[in-house]
Amino acid sequence: MDKLRITGGRPLNGEVIISGAKNAALPELCATLLTSDPVHLNNVPRLRDVATMRLLLDNMGVQTETHGERGGMSFQAPDSLNPEAPYELVKTMRASVLVLGPLLARFGRAKVSLPGGCAIGSRPVDQHIKGLQAMGAEIVVEHGYMVAQLPAGQKRLKGARITTDMVTVTGTENFLMAAALAEGETVLENAAQEPEIPDLAEMLIAMGAKIEGHGTSKIRIQGVERLHGCTHQVVADRIEAGTFLCAVAATGGDVVLRHGRAEHLDAVVDKLRDAGAQIEAGDGFIRVRASGRMKAQSFRTTEYPGFPTDMQAQFMALNCIATGSSKVTETIFENRFMHVNELVRLGAHIQTDGKVAVIEGIDRLQGATVMATDLRASASLVIAGLVAEGETIVDRIYHLDRGYDQMEAKLRGIGADIERIK
């Protein structure tokens, strides 16, 4: 099993190219199921989850091809394929639920294993099931699978008004894709607003879908009978960009993030500026400069455009070596402080009480062997290792590979002492 060896204490300087967003690429791979025409995606990140999703599509009978060095992929889903997502292929990836809507919409049936992914709390699929049932689907959960079909004699899903009990990103994406081929109008209330949602909607529009309001909490979709192929560029990964911003703020240095989009990270950028980092942004770049210890910042995670839960662990690592104390409140997932015990192994002073963590900043962390427990926890331990005295070993980095495209190579390119070891 691979590990990362990090020797801390080096500032970061240079340029990093931000890859395409995992959370945009995965639903967009699923959207290729909505047409029999070829679909071309560019800027697809090289990640374990993307490889798993491609394997799932291959297994169904989709023709997939990789081309070029810039993340180019092509897909063609024939009219006859196997609309099943088996447990063996999706047990490590919760995004597998995103094939449910497209399969139902185009083929009228689907059998999808209940998904896996990071162990950071419950991620119920009941909202997906309720929404698709409102569109006329018959869905039962049996033997660990969601088995869905259209009623006898019904050829297409029906438009509906769907209001979810909570804001759900994957639920919004599933309904968007399903509604694109449904009969009549679908209105999504309480829709997620993350940048990956409008990116998916723009891809669907390029395929012939009729969508309005994407990027707001109310989306309208007028269903069409068929969609066609398109070429689409995956939006840059705001969480990868935010992770590098926190790394530079922690270590000090001067780094330009190419393809970074600061407007997708307003809450994080504001906190980093309050902490003392200098951040400039323009068309297709973010520049971050930092020197000395940052000032600790309290924050509360919430749905976009609030502070993202996917940046909580990375910013906590920064708070560990900042001046002063801070309070971090996690409101999205109930089990997302698993990185705390590992940061404490590096010398951090953190106390947790339910959804709240209180961090007392200290001068420096001490290198140690730590274990990654989930994707973003992995990134927080890397940041901590970059500033810790001596050597840090981060174990179980397969979590990191699920969501970061060649992270250690990018860090090494801007001056970090980091290497992957077997």
N, C-alpha and C positions, 0 to 999 in steps of 0.2 A: 504494500500500500504506500502510495507516494506521501511525502511530507515536504514541508518547506523549512529550510534553515535560514534564519535571519540574524545578522549582526547589526545591532542598532547604533544610532548616533550619527547617521549621515544625513545632511540636508538633501533635498531633492531639487534638481534643476534640469530644465530642458523642455521637451514637448512630448505629449502623449496623444495618440489618436484614439478617440472614444469610439467604441464599436456600436453596432446596432443593438437595440434594446431587446433583451430576452423576453420581456413581458409584452412586446409588440410582435416579435417574430413568431412566437408560439401560436397565438390565435390566427396570425396571417398564414402560417402553414396550414392550419385547419380550414381556413377560408378557401383554399385551393380545391377542397372537396365540392364546392358549390357549382362548378362548371366542368364540362368535358373538354374545354379549350385549354391550351397551354397557358400557364401563369408563370411569370418570371419575377423573382424577388432578388433585390440587390441589398448589400450591406447586412446580410444575415450573419450573426455572430457565431463563432466556432465554439459551441458549448455542449456539454453533455446532454442537457435537456433538449436542445435542438436536434442532436443526433438521435436521441430516443424518439422524439416526435417523427423524425424522418423515417426511422425504422418502423414505427407504427403505421405510417402511411404506405410504406413499401409493403408491409404485411397485408394491408387491405387490398393492394393491387394498383396503387398509384405509381405511375412512372416518375421517378425523381432523378435529378442529375445536378451535379455540382460543376460550376465552370468559373474560371478566372480566379484571381487572387484576392478579389475585393468582396468576397461573400456572396457571389452570385449562385442562385439555385433556380431550377426549373421544375415544374410539376404539371402532370396531366392525369386527371382522374377519369378513367373510362366510365361508360354508362353501366357496366356490370362490374361490381367489386364486392368484396366481403365487408359488410358494415359492422365489424366487430373490433373492439379494443380489448385484448386479453390482459388479464392480471399480470402475466409475466413481463409484458412490455410497459405497463403503466404504473407499476407498484412504487416506483421512485419519483413519480412526477404527477402532481395534482392537476396540472394544466391539461391532462388527457381528457378531462370532462368536456373540453372545448370541441371535441369531435361530435358530441351528442346533437347539438343544434344543426350543424351542417348536414349530417347524415340523415336526420329526420326530414329536413327541408327538401333534400334532393332525392333521397331514396325511399323515404317513407318508413324506415325502420332502422334500428340500431341496437347493439348490445355492447355496453360499455362498462368495464370494471370500475368499481368505486376507486377513486384515485388515492395515491400516496403523496409523497413529497416530504418537506421538512416537518419535523416533530415540534411545531411551535404553537400547537393549540388546535382546537376543532375548526374545521373549515366545512361546514355542512353543505351538502349538495341539494338540500331540500328546496332552496330558492330556485335552482335550475329546474327541478322537477315541476314545481308549482307553476312557474312561468310557461313552460312548454305544454303542460296540461291545459293551461288557459288558452293555448293556441290550438287545442283539439287533440293533442297527443295522448295516447294511452301508455302509461309508464308504471311498471312494477319493479320493486327491488327484490331480487331473489338470488340466493347463493353468491352474494357479493357483487352482483351485476345489476346495472340499470338496464332493463329490457323495455324498449320503446317501439311503438308502431302507430300508424294512423288507423283510425277505425275503418272497418270494411266499407268500401265504396268511396272513401274520401281520398282524393288524390294529392291534396296540398294541405299544409298547415293553414290555419285561419288567423287573420289579424286579430289582435286583442289589446286591451289596456292592461299593462303589467306594472304593478307597484310592489317592489320587494320590501321585505321587513327591515332590511338593512342595506346599506350601499355595498354592492358586490361587483367587483371588476370583472371577474370571469363570467358572472351571471349576465351582466350587461353585454359582454362580448358574445356569449352564446345566443342571447335573444336577438342581437343585431344581425347575426349571420342567419339565424332561423327565419327572421322576419323578412329578410331580403327576398326570399322566394315564397313567402306566404301569400295567401289570397286576401287582399284588402289591406287596411291600415293597421299598423301596430304602434302603440304609444308606450314608451318606457318612462315611467315616473320614478323618481329617486335613483336615476341612472348615475353610474360612476363617471367622473370627469377627468380622470388621469389622462395625460397626453397620449398614452397608448390607445385609448378609446377612439379619439378623432383620427388617429393614424390608421386604425383598422377601418373606420368608416370611409376614409378617403380611398383606401384600396377597394372597398366594396363599390363605391361610387364609380371608380375607374372601370369596374367590371359591369356597370350598368344598373347598380342599385339606386334607389331614390330615398335619400336620407337627409333629414334636416335636424338641426339642434344638437349635433354631436359636439361634445365639449361642454354641454350644459347638463342640468339635472333632468331635462325633459327632451327625449329624442322621438321623432316621428319617422316611421319607415312605411313607404308605400310599396307593397310587394310587387314583384314582376315575375313573369312566367319563366324566364331563364336569364342567366348571367353569362358573360363572355370572358375571355382571357384578358390579361392586362400585364403591365410591367410596373412594379412598385418598389420604392426604396424604403427600407425599414428605418424608422426614426432612431436618432442617437439615444443611447442608454443613459437616462438621467441619474440612475442610481450608481452606475459605474463612475460617471462624472462626479457625483457627490462624494463617492468614496475617495477618489483622488484628491478632491478639494480638502477633505478632512485629513488625509495623509500629509499633505503639504503644510496645512495649518499646524499639525502636530510636530513635524520634523523641522520645519523652517525650509526656506528655499524660494524658488521662483519658477513656476511651471505654467506652460500654456497647454490647455486642453483643446485640441482640434476637433471640430464637429460638436463640441459641447454647446448646450443651449441653456443659458442661465434662466430664461423665462419659464423653464420647466422645473426650476429649483428655487423659486423665490423664497420659500420658508427657510431652506437650508442656507442659502446665500446670506439672507438677513442675519441669521444667527452667527454665521462665520464672521461677518463684518462687525457685529457687536462684540465678538470675541477678540477682535484685533487684526484679523486677516484683511489684506487689501485685495479686492476682487474687481477686475475690469471685465466687461463683456461686450462682444460685438457680434457681427454676422458670422456665425460658425466657429466662434472661439470663446473660451473663458480663460483669463489669466489670473492666477492666484499667487500672492507674495506674502510671506510671513517670516517674522524673526522674533526670537524670545518666546516666553510662555504666553499662551493665550489666556483670556479671562473666561472662567467657567460660565456656562449658559444653561439655564433651566428651560425645558420645553415639554410639550405634551403632544404625543402623536395623534393624528386624526386623518380623516379622509382628505384627498386632494381638494383644494390647494393648500391644505394645512401641512404640518410637518410629517413627512412620510414614515410609516413604521419601518420601511426597508432601510432607513438611514439612522434609526435609533441606536443600534449597536456601535456603528462607526463613530457617531458623535459622542457617545459615552466614552469610547476609548480616548478621544481628545480631551474630554472633561477630566479624565483620570490624572492627566499631567498638567492641567490648567491651574491658574491661581484662583483660590476661593472654592466655595462649595456650590453644588448644583443639584436640582431635583428633576428627575426624568419620570414622566408618567406615560405608561403604555396603555392605550385604550383600544387597540385593534385586536391583538392576540393575547390570550391569557397566559401563555407559557413562553414569552419571548425575552426572558432574562437569563436564559441558560448560559450565556457568555459571561455572566457576572462572576461565577465561581472560577472560571479560567482567568479572567482579568485579575482577580484576587491572588491567584497563584503567581502572577507577575508583580505583585506588591500593591495593587490598587486598593484604595480604601472605599468600599462600597457596602451600603446596607440596603436591603430590600424589605419591603412590607407590601405584599400583594402586588398591586399594579404600579407601585412607586419605588424608585431607586434613588438613594441619596448618595452623592459622590463627593468625597473630600479630596480635592486636588493635592498631589504631592510633587516633589521636585523631579523624581525620576522613577521609572519602573526597573525591575530586575529581570533579566532573561531567564527563561525556564522552559520546560516542555509543557505544552498545552494541547487541548483536544478540541477541534471544531465540532460544534453540535448542530449547526444549521448553516445555511448559505451566508446570511449577513453576519452571523457570529464569526464565521471564518474571516471575513474582511476586517472585523474589529480587532481580532487577534493579530492579523498581519500589521495593522496600523500600530498596535501596541508594541509588537516586536521591532518595528522600525525605530522606535524611540527608547526601547529598553537597553539598559547596560548589558553588554555581553551577548551571549547567543540564545536565541529563542527557536525552539522547534515546534512547528504547528502540525499536528497529526490530523488524519482523516480529512485531507483537503479535497477529497472527491466532492464534498459539499461546495467548495469554492469553484471547482470546475463546472458545476451546474450553472453558474451564473456570471462568471468572469472570464473573458476571452484573453487567455495568456497573461494573466495578471502579473506573474513574477517577471516575465520578460519585459513587460512595460515598465515595471518598477526598476528593474536593473538598467533599463535604457535611460532613466533619469537619475541614476546615481545610487540606488539602494544596493546594499550588500545582501542579496537574497538568491537562493538557488533551490531547485527541486531535487530532492534525493529520494532514492528508492528504499 
